[in-house]
Amino acid sequence: MPSSMDRRQFLRLSAAAALATSSWTSVRAAGAASRRSNVVLIVADDHGRGDLGCYGNRVVRTPHLDALAAEGVRFTHAFCTTASCSASRSVILSGLYNHYNGQYGHEHSYHHFRSFDHVRSLPVLLSQAGYRTARVGKYHVAPEEVYKFDVALPGNSRSPVQMADNCRDFVAGDDARPFFLYFCTSDPHRGGGKATELPHQPDRFGNRDQGYPGIEEVTYDPQKAIVPDYLPDIPECRAELAQYYQAVSRVDQGVGRLINVLKQAGRYDDTIVVYLSDNGIAFPGAKTTLYEPGMNLPCIVRTPWQKNRGIACDALVNYADLAPTILDLAGATPSDYEFHGRSFKSVLEREHVDGWDTTYASHTFHEITMYYPMRVVRERRFKLIWNIAHGLEYPFASDLWESATWQGNLKRGNTTYGKRTIDAYLHRPRFELYDLQSDPHEVVNLADDPKHKDKRDEMKARLKAFQKRTNDPWILKWDYE
C-alpha cells in the first residue's frame, strides 16, 4: 500500500489528469459546437405553392428562390396543418399540432390566442443546445416566454431587403456559437388598402408608390396572370393576382439579399436554409381552408452537404415535422421531450420515398369569430375532411370577404367560384371524401357514395387514432354531436 506522501502525489496527479481530460473534452465539445450548421428559417406570409418559378409558374419572377431550390430539395407534398397565420406558426415553432399547443387562432388584438406554458419551442431548445437565436419581421405567436429568442432584430416586415441588411451584425458577429435566424416577411399577405387608382381597385398586397429600400419593384400585367382553377377568371381576380405577384417578387429579392449577407459573412457554406409559407394565398378557396390550395405549400430545404441537388421530393411532410427536422439537422434533439412530428432529414436527398404517405391537418379558428374546426387525413390518393361545425355557414376572414375577387364574383351573379359552387363553399357536409387522382380540385364528394364506404370508414378510423395520439380535445365531438 503506498505511503501517505505517495497517496497525496497520486491524488494530485489524478486530479491534474482529470482536469486535463475535462479541459480537452470541453475544447473538443466547443469545437464540435462551432462546426454545427447555422440555421435560417424563412417564413413568408400567404405564399401559394403554385406561385414560384421552381414550382412551375411561368409568369411570376422568383430567381433567388429558384436558385435556392436548385441547390437543395423542393418538396412537392409539404403541408401546413392549419391554414391560419398564428396557428400555423405555432406548429412550425413547436412541432405540435395547435389543438394541443393551445394557439388555436390569431395571437394579436382581441383574438388573444396563446400557447400553453409547457410548450418547449424550437428557439428555446436550440438556445439550450448552445445556439444563439434571433428573429426579424412577423412574429405573431405568444407568449414570448414560450417562443423566446435571444434578440428581436428591427425591420419592417414588408421591407425584406431592409430586414436582411439588419441581420448583418448578427450573422457576422464574433460569437463562435452557431446561430438560428427566424426571418419572417408579411409579404405577400393582403394589406395596405385598395389600389383605387387601378381598374377594379384590387388590394395592394403591401405594394406602395414609394416602394421599399433596396427593392426593384416588379410589376405584372393582370392579363398575363395565371388564374388557378380554384379561383374565378374575372378581371377583379386578375388585378389582385398581379398585385400579389408583385409582393411575391419582393419576398424573392429579400431572400436574395439575405443569402448574399450570409455569403459576405462567410457563413453560407455552413448554413441550412429553409423556405416555406405559413398557409395558402389570401384568396377565398385557399387561406383558412384545408382544401389543397390552403395547405399544400412551397417548402425548399438547402443544406451545405447536399449532394443530390435540385431534386423534387414527393414525401408527404407537414409543418409539425419542421422543428424535429431542424433540431435533428442541428444535432440538438432533446431526449426528454416528444413532438407530434418527426424528422425528415433522411429524405432530403431522395425523390421518391416510402413511409411518408399520410399526413394530417387540424384547423379550429382563424379570427376569434371564425369558429369552424376541421380535421383532415390526407393520403396520396384519398383525402377525408371532417367538418366538425358543419351546421354553420363557412366563415370568412374579413379581408377575404371584402376582396375585389369575392365581391366581383358576387356582383356578377355567378353561382360558381372556381370549380366549386358558391353554395358548396358556404355550406359543407359533415364529411368530404375526395379522390385526388381523378378529382384534384376536390369537387366530387364521395363520402356518401356506397362504393367508397370502406375507404371512408377506414380514414375516419385513422383520423380518430390521430386525434387520440395527439390529445385533441375535439375528439369528443364523435360521441357528443
C-alpha positions as CSV (number, residue, x, y, z in Angstrom):
1,M,0.0,0.0,0.0
2,P,1.5,3.4,-0.9
3,S,2.6,5.8,1.8
4,S,0.7,9.0,2.7
5,M,3.1,11.0,0.6
6,D,2.6,8.6,-2.3
7,R,-1.2,8.8,-1.9
8,R,-1.1,12.6,-1.9
9,Q,1.1,12.6,-5.0
10,F,-1.2,10.1,-6.7
11,L,-4.3,12.2,-5.9
12,R,-2.6,15.3,-7.2
13,L,-1.6,13.6,-10.5
14,S,-5.0,12.0,-10.8
15,A,-6.7,15.4,-10.3
16,A,-4.4,17.0,-12.9
17,A,-5.1,14.2,-15.4
18,A,-8.8,14.5,-14.8
19,L,-8.6,18.3,-15.2
20,A,-6.7,17.9,-18.4
21,T,-9.1,15.4,-19.7
22,S,-12.0,17.5,-18.8
23,S,-10.5,20.6,-20.4
24,W,-9.7,18.6,-23.6
25,T,-13.3,17.3,-23.6
26,S,-14.6,20.9,-23.2
27,V,-12.3,22.1,-26.1
28,R,-13.5,19.2,-28.3
29,A,-17.1,20.0,-27.4
30,A,-16.6,23.6,-28.1
31,G,-15.0,22.8,-31.4
32,A,-17.9,20.4,-32.3
33,A,-20.4,23.2,-31.4
34,S,-18.6,25.7,-33.6
35,R,-18.8,23.2,-36.5
36,R,-22.6,22.7,-36.2
37,S,-24.5,24.2,-39.0
38,N,-26.3,27.5,-38.7
39,V,-30.0,27.5,-39.4
40,V,-32.0,30.1,-41.3
41,L,-35.8,29.6,-41.3
42,I,-37.6,31.9,-43.7
43,V,-41.4,32.0,-43.4
44,A,-43.4,34.0,-46.0
45,D,-47.0,35.1,-45.3
46,D,-49.7,33.6,-47.6
47,H,-47.4,32.4,-50.5
48,G,-49.1,29.7,-52.5
49,R,-47.2,26.6,-53.8
50,G,-48.0,27.4,-57.4
51,D,-46.5,30.9,-57.3
52,L,-42.8,30.3,-57.7
53,G,-40.8,29.7,-60.9
54,C,-39.3,26.5,-59.4
55,Y,-42.9,25.2,-58.8
56,G,-43.9,25.7,-62.4
57,N,-45.3,29.3,-62.6
58,R,-44.2,30.8,-65.9
59,V,-45.1,34.4,-65.1
60,V,-44.1,35.3,-61.5
61,R,-40.3,36.0,-61.2
62,T,-38.6,34.4,-58.3
63,P,-34.9,33.9,-59.4
64,H,-33.4,33.8,-55.9
65,L,-35.9,31.2,-54.6
66,D,-35.4,29.2,-57.8
67,A,-31.6,29.3,-57.3
68,L,-32.1,28.1,-53.7
69,A,-34.2,25.2,-54.9
70,A,-31.5,24.3,-57.5
71,E,-29.1,23.9,-54.6
72,G,-31.3,21.8,-52.4
73,V,-34.6,19.9,-52.4
74,R,-38.1,21.1,-53.3
75,F,-40.9,19.3,-51.6
76,T,-44.0,18.8,-53.7
77,H,-46.2,17.5,-50.9
78,A,-45.5,19.8,-47.9
79,F,-48.5,20.8,-45.9
80,C,-49.3,23.2,-43.2
81,T,-51.5,21.7,-40.5
82,T,-53.8,24.7,-40.1
83,A,-54.3,27.4,-42.8
84,S,-54.1,30.4,-40.5
85,C,-51.1,32.6,-39.7
86,S,-50.6,32.4,-35.9
87,A,-51.8,28.9,-35.6
88,S,-49.6,27.7,-38.4
89,R,-46.5,29.5,-37.0
90,S,-47.1,27.9,-33.6
91,V,-46.9,24.5,-35.2
92,I,-43.8,25.4,-37.2
93,L,-42.0,26.5,-34.0
94,S,-43.3,23.8,-31.7
95,G,-43.6,20.6,-33.6
96,L,-47.0,20.2,-32.0
97,Y,-50.5,20.5,-33.6
98,N,-52.2,23.6,-32.5
99,H,-55.1,21.8,-31.0
100,Y,-52.6,20.6,-28.4
101,N,-50.2,23.6,-28.1
102,G,-53.1,26.0,-27.4
103,Q,-52.5,28.5,-30.2
104,Y,-56.0,27.8,-31.7
105,G,-56.0,31.0,-33.8
106,H,-54.7,34.6,-34.1
107,E,-52.5,35.8,-31.3
108,H,-52.9,39.6,-31.8
109,S,-55.5,42.1,-30.9
110,Y,-58.8,40.9,-29.4
111,H,-58.3,37.3,-30.7
112,H,-55.7,36.7,-27.9
113,F,-55.0,33.0,-28.6
114,R,-51.8,31.8,-26.9
115,S,-49.8,28.6,-26.5
116,F,-49.6,26.8,-23.2
117,D,-46.7,27.4,-20.9
118,H,-45.5,23.8,-21.0
119,V,-44.6,24.1,-24.8
120,R,-40.9,24.0,-25.5
121,S,-40.3,25.8,-28.7
122,L,-37.6,25.5,-31.4
123,P,-35.7,28.7,-30.5
124,V,-35.7,27.7,-26.8
125,L,-34.5,24.2,-27.5
126,L,-31.8,25.5,-29.8
127,S,-30.7,28.0,-27.3
128,Q,-30.4,25.3,-24.7
129,A,-28.2,23.4,-27.1
130,G,-25.8,26.2,-27.5
131,Y,-27.2,28.2,-30.4
132,R,-27.7,32.0,-30.4
133,T,-31.1,32.9,-31.7
134,A,-32.7,35.9,-33.4
135,R,-35.9,36.8,-35.1
136,V,-36.8,39.5,-37.5
137,G,-40.1,40.5,-39.1
138,K,-43.5,39.0,-38.4
139,Y,-43.7,37.2,-35.0
140,H,-47.5,36.5,-34.4
141,V,-47.2,33.9,-31.6
142,A,-47.4,34.1,-27.9
143,P,-46.4,34.1,-25.1
144,E,-42.9,35.4,-25.6
145,E,-41.6,33.3,-22.8
146,V,-42.6,30.2,-24.8
147,Y,-41.3,31.4,-28.1
148,K,-38.3,33.2,-26.7
149,F,-35.4,34.4,-28.9
150,D,-32.2,36.0,-27.7
151,V,-32.8,39.1,-29.7
152,A,-35.5,40.6,-31.9
153,L,-33.9,42.5,-34.8
154,P,-35.6,45.6,-36.2
155,G,-37.1,45.8,-39.6
156,N,-40.4,46.5,-41.5
157,S,-41.8,43.1,-42.3
158,R,-42.9,44.5,-45.7
159,S,-39.3,45.5,-46.5
160,P,-37.4,42.2,-46.8
161,V,-34.2,43.7,-48.2
162,Q,-34.0,46.0,-45.2
163,M,-34.7,43.1,-42.9
164,A,-31.8,41.2,-44.5
165,D,-29.5,44.1,-44.1
166,N,-30.5,44.4,-40.4
167,C,-29.3,40.8,-39.9
168,R,-25.7,41.5,-40.9
169,D,-24.3,42.1,-37.5
170,F,-26.0,39.1,-36.0
171,V,-24.8,36.8,-38.8
172,A,-21.3,38.1,-39.0
173,G,-20.8,38.5,-35.2
174,D,-17.7,37.3,-33.4
175,D,-19.7,34.9,-31.3
176,A,-18.4,31.4,-32.3
177,R,-21.6,29.7,-31.4
178,P,-23.9,28.6,-34.3
179,F,-26.9,30.7,-34.9
180,F,-30.6,30.3,-35.6
181,L,-32.2,33.1,-37.6
182,Y,-36.0,33.2,-37.9
183,F,-36.8,35.5,-40.9
184,C,-40.5,36.3,-41.5
185,T,-42.0,38.6,-44.0
186,S,-45.5,40.0,-44.1
187,D,-45.5,39.7,-47.9
188,P,-47.4,38.5,-49.9
189,H,-50.2,38.9,-47.3
190,R,-53.1,41.3,-48.2
191,G,-52.8,44.8,-46.8
192,G,-52.2,48.5,-47.4
193,G,-55.7,49.3,-48.6
194,K,-57.1,49.2,-52.1
195,A,-55.4,50.5,-55.2
196,T,-58.2,52.9,-56.0
197,E,-56.2,54.3,-58.9
198,L,-56.2,51.0,-60.7
199,P,-59.1,49.2,-62.6
200,H,-61.2,47.0,-60.3
201,Q,-59.5,48.5,-57.2
202,P,-57.5,45.4,-56.1
203,D,-56.0,45.0,-52.7
204,R,-52.5,46.4,-52.7
205,F,-50.8,43.4,-51.1
206,G,-48.4,45.7,-49.4
207,N,-47.3,47.4,-52.6
208,R,-46.9,51.2,-52.4
209,D,-45.9,54.0,-54.7
210,Q,-42.7,54.9,-52.9
211,G,-41.6,51.3,-52.8
212,Y,-39.2,49.9,-50.2
213,P,-35.4,50.3,-49.6
214,G,-33.3,48.1,-51.9
215,I,-36.3,46.7,-53.8
216,E,-36.7,46.9,-57.6
217,E,-40.4,46.6,-57.8
218,V,-41.5,44.0,-60.4
219,T,-45.0,44.8,-61.8
220,Y,-47.2,42.4,-63.7
221,D,-49.8,42.7,-66.4
222,P,-53.1,41.3,-65.0
223,Q,-53.9,39.8,-68.4
224,K,-50.8,37.6,-68.1
225,A,-51.6,36.3,-64.6
226,I,-52.2,32.6,-64.3
227,V,-55.6,32.1,-62.7
228,P,-55.6,28.8,-60.9
229,D,-58.6,26.5,-61.2
230,Y,-59.8,27.3,-57.7
231,L,-60.3,31.0,-58.4
232,P,-62.7,32.7,-60.8
233,D,-61.2,34.0,-64.0
234,I,-62.7,37.5,-63.7
235,P,-60.9,40.9,-64.1
236,E,-61.0,41.6,-60.4
237,C,-59.2,38.4,-59.6
238,R,-56.6,39.0,-62.3
239,A,-56.0,42.5,-60.9
240,E,-55.4,41.1,-57.5
241,L,-53.2,38.4,-58.7
242,A,-51.0,41.0,-60.3
243,Q,-50.6,42.8,-57.0
244,Y,-50.0,39.5,-55.2
245,Y,-47.2,38.6,-57.7
246,Q,-45.5,41.9,-57.1
247,A,-45.4,41.2,-53.4
248,V,-44.0,37.7,-54.1
249,S,-41.2,39.2,-56.1
250,R,-40.4,41.5,-53.2
251,V,-40.1,38.4,-50.9
252,D,-37.8,36.8,-53.5
253,Q,-35.5,39.9,-53.5
254,G,-35.3,39.8,-49.7
255,V,-34.3,36.1,-49.8
256,G,-31.6,37.0,-52.4
257,R,-30.3,39.8,-50.2
258,L,-30.3,37.5,-47.1
259,I,-28.3,34.8,-48.9
260,N,-25.8,37.5,-50.1
261,V,-25.5,38.6,-46.4
262,L,-24.6,35.0,-45.5
263,K,-22.1,34.7,-48.3
264,Q,-20.4,38.0,-47.5
265,A,-20.1,37.0,-43.9
266,G,-18.5,33.7,-44.9
267,R,-21.4,31.7,-43.3
268,Y,-23.4,30.4,-46.3
269,D,-21.3,27.3,-46.7
270,D,-22.2,26.1,-43.1
271,T,-25.8,27.3,-43.0
272,I,-29.0,25.3,-43.5
273,V,-31.7,27.4,-45.3
274,V,-35.4,26.5,-45.2
275,Y,-38.0,28.5,-47.1
276,L,-41.8,28.0,-46.7
277,S,-45.1,29.8,-46.4
278,D,-47.4,29.7,-43.4
279,N,-50.5,28.9,-45.4
280,G,-52.1,29.3,-48.8
281,I,-52.7,32.6,-50.7
282,A,-55.1,35.1,-49.2
283,F,-58.0,34.4,-51.5
284,P,-61.2,32.5,-50.7
285,G,-60.7,28.9,-51.6
286,A,-57.2,28.8,-50.2
287,K,-56.3,30.5,-47.0
288,T,-58.4,29.4,-44.0
289,T,-59.5,26.3,-45.8
290,L,-58.0,22.8,-45.7
291,Y,-58.5,22.2,-49.4
292,E,-55.2,21.7,-51.3
293,P,-54.6,25.4,-52.1
294,G,-54.8,26.2,-48.4
295,M,-52.4,23.6,-47.1
296,N,-50.2,22.2,-49.9
297,L,-47.4,24.8,-49.9
298,P,-43.8,25.6,-51.0
299,C,-41.1,24.1,-48.9
300,I,-37.4,24.4,-50.0
301,V,-34.6,23.0,-47.9
302,R,-30.9,23.6,-48.7
303,T,-28.2,22.0,-46.6
304,P,-24.4,22.7,-47.1
305,W,-23.7,19.0,-47.5
306,Q,-26.4,18.3,-50.1
307,K,-25.0,16.0,-52.9
308,N,-28.2,15.3,-54.8
309,R,-29.1,18.9,-55.6
310,G,-32.1,20.4,-57.4
311,I,-34.4,17.5,-56.8
312,A,-38.1,17.3,-56.0
313,C,-39.1,15.1,-53.1
314,D,-42.6,13.6,-53.0
315,A,-42.7,12.7,-49.3
316,L,-45.8,13.9,-47.5
317,V,-44.3,16.1,-44.8
318,N,-46.1,18.7,-42.7
319,Y,-45.2,21.6,-40.5
320,A,-45.3,19.6,-37.3
321,D,-42.2,17.8,-38.8
322,L,-40.2,21.1,-39.1
323,A,-39.0,21.6,-35.6
324,P,-37.9,17.9,-35.2
325,T,-36.1,18.1,-38.5
326,I,-34.2,21.3,-37.7
327,L,-33.2,20.0,-34.3
328,D,-32.1,16.8,-35.9
329,L,-30.0,18.6,-38.5
330,A,-28.6,20.8,-35.7
331,G,-27.7,17.8,-33.5
332,A,-29.9,19.3,-30.8
333,T,-32.8,16.8,-30.5
334,P,-33.9,16.7,-26.8
335,S,-34.0,13.4,-25.1
336,D,-36.8,14.3,-22.7
337,Y,-39.4,15.9,-24.9
338,E,-41.7,14.5,-27.6
339,F,-43.1,16.1,-30.7
340,H,-46.1,15.2,-32.8
341,G,-44.0,15.4,-35.9
342,R,-40.9,13.5,-37.0
343,S,-37.6,14.4,-38.6
344,F,-37.5,14.2,-42.4
345,K,-33.7,14.6,-42.5
346,S,-33.4,11.1,-44.0
347,V,-35.4,12.0,-47.2
348,L,-33.6,15.2,-48.1
349,E,-31.6,13.5,-50.9
350,R,-34.3,11.3,-52.2
351,E,-37.0,12.0,-54.8
352,H,-39.4,9.0,-54.0
353,V,-39.7,7.6,-50.5
354,D,-41.8,5.0,-48.7
355,G,-43.2,5.5,-45.3
356,W,-44.2,9.2,-45.9
357,D,-47.6,8.6,-47.5
358,T,-50.1,10.1,-45.0
359,T,-50.4,13.5,-43.4
360,Y,-52.9,15.2,-41.1
361,A,-54.3,18.7,-40.6
362,S,-56.2,20.3,-37.7
363,H,-57.8,23.8,-38.0
364,T,-60.1,25.4,-35.5
365,F,-60.0,29.2,-35.7
366,H,-58.7,32.0,-37.9
367,E,-60.2,35.1,-36.3
368,I,-62.0,34.7,-33.0
369,T,-65.3,35.0,-34.8
370,M,-64.4,32.2,-37.2
371,Y,-65.0,29.0,-35.2
372,Y,-65.0,26.2,-37.8
373,P,-63.0,23.2,-36.6
374,M,-61.9,20.8,-39.3
375,R,-59.7,17.7,-39.1
376,V,-58.1,16.1,-42.1
377,V,-56.4,12.9,-43.0
378,R,-54.7,13.0,-46.5
379,E,-53.2,10.1,-48.3
380,R,-51.6,10.1,-51.7
381,R,-54.9,9.4,-53.4
382,F,-57.7,10.0,-51.0
383,K,-58.4,12.8,-48.6
384,L,-61.1,13.0,-45.8
385,I,-62.2,16.3,-44.3
386,W,-64.3,16.2,-41.1
387,N,-66.2,19.5,-40.8
388,I,-67.0,19.4,-37.1
389,A,-69.1,22.5,-37.2
390,H,-70.8,21.6,-40.5
391,G,-74.1,23.0,-39.3
392,L,-72.6,26.5,-39.5
393,E,-72.1,28.5,-42.7
394,Y,-68.4,28.5,-43.6
395,P,-66.9,31.7,-42.1
396,F,-64.9,34.3,-43.9
397,A,-61.8,36.2,-42.9
398,S,-62.8,39.9,-43.1
399,D,-60.2,40.7,-45.8
400,L,-61.2,37.7,-47.9
401,W,-64.9,38.6,-47.8
402,E,-64.1,42.2,-48.7
403,S,-61.7,41.3,-51.5
404,A,-62.4,42.5,-55.0
405,T,-62.2,38.9,-56.1
406,W,-65.0,37.6,-53.9
407,Q,-67.2,40.7,-54.2
408,G,-66.7,40.9,-58.0
409,N,-67.8,37.3,-58.4
410,L,-70.9,38.0,-56.3
411,K,-71.8,41.2,-58.2
412,R,-71.7,39.2,-61.5
413,G,-74.3,36.9,-60.1
414,N,-72.1,33.9,-60.6
415,T,-73.2,30.7,-58.9
416,T,-69.7,29.1,-59.1
417,Y,-66.4,30.2,-57.7
418,G,-63.6,28.4,-59.5
419,K,-64.5,24.8,-59.9
420,R,-66.8,24.8,-56.8
421,T,-70.3,26.2,-56.5
422,I,-70.7,29.1,-54.0
423,D,-73.3,27.1,-52.1
424,A,-70.9,24.2,-51.7
425,Y,-68.2,26.5,-50.5
426,L,-70.5,28.1,-47.9
427,H,-72.5,25.0,-46.8
428,R,-70.4,21.9,-46.2
429,P,-71.4,18.4,-45.2
430,R,-70.1,16.6,-42.1
431,F,-67.6,14.6,-44.2
432,E,-65.9,15.3,-47.5
433,L,-64.1,12.5,-49.2
434,Y,-62.1,13.2,-52.4
435,D,-60.2,11.0,-54.9
436,L,-57.3,13.4,-55.6
437,Q,-56.2,11.3,-58.5
438,S,-59.4,11.7,-60.5
439,D,-60.6,14.9,-58.8
440,P,-57.6,17.1,-57.9
441,H,-59.9,20.1,-57.5
442,E,-61.9,18.4,-54.7
443,V,-65.3,18.9,-56.2
444,V,-66.9,15.5,-56.2
445,N,-67.7,14.4,-52.7
446,L,-67.6,10.6,-52.3
447,A,-68.4,10.5,-48.6
448,D,-71.9,9.2,-49.1
449,D,-71.1,7.0,-52.1
450,P,-71.7,3.4,-51.2
451,K,-68.8,2.3,-53.4
452,H,-66.4,4.3,-51.1
453,K,-67.9,3.4,-47.7
454,D,-65.0,1.1,-46.7
455,K,-62.4,3.8,-47.6
456,R,-64.4,6.5,-45.8
457,D,-64.7,4.3,-42.6
458,E,-61.0,3.4,-42.8
459,M,-60.0,7.0,-43.0
460,K,-62.4,8.0,-40.2
461,A,-60.7,5.4,-38.0
462,R,-57.3,6.8,-38.9
463,L,-58.5,10.3,-38.1
464,K,-59.8,9.2,-34.6
465,A,-56.5,7.5,-33.9
466,F,-54.6,10.6,-34.9
467,Q,-56.7,12.7,-32.5
468,K,-56.2,10.3,-29.7
469,R,-52.5,10.2,-30.3
470,T,-52.2,14.0,-30.3
471,N,-54.5,14.6,-27.4
472,D,-57.1,16.5,-29.5
473,P,-59.9,17.9,-27.2
474,W,-62.3,17.9,-30.2
475,I,-62.2,14.1,-30.3
476,L,-65.3,14.3,-28.0
477,K,-67.3,15.5,-31.0
478,W,-67.5,12.0,-32.4
479,D,-69.7,11.0,-29.5
480,Y,-71.5,14.1,-28.3
481,E,-72.5,15.8,-31.6
